């Protein structure tokens, strides 16, 4: 299983705008890149948690295999 770290305070539930998808998804900011990523599970469970030493922000480790772009029927539409 691949994992990634997200900032817990950036979680936000939305609906995929792909016309053939329309799945409820979770958006969150990735710690390493600062970019937002979407996940299939709106209630994505944290595998582990820790606090960032400088800011005391809560960081969650989550399953990267639940990335929405891996399963979205319209993933190509959103690529740059």
C-alpha angles and dihedrals in degrees: 000000000000117000138193135188123244134184106252093213092060097062114126132167120224141150122258109250094214107122092223095044117039091166121159108250141179122236120202138162117252112229097217099049104021088227125126121247132187126227131197096234114070088198096045107181120231114237090201139347138213138166122248105242098223100043102019088229115157113249121196127199110220138179108271091199088077091067106139096220090066091064107023114119089215100043093123090058091063099047118107 
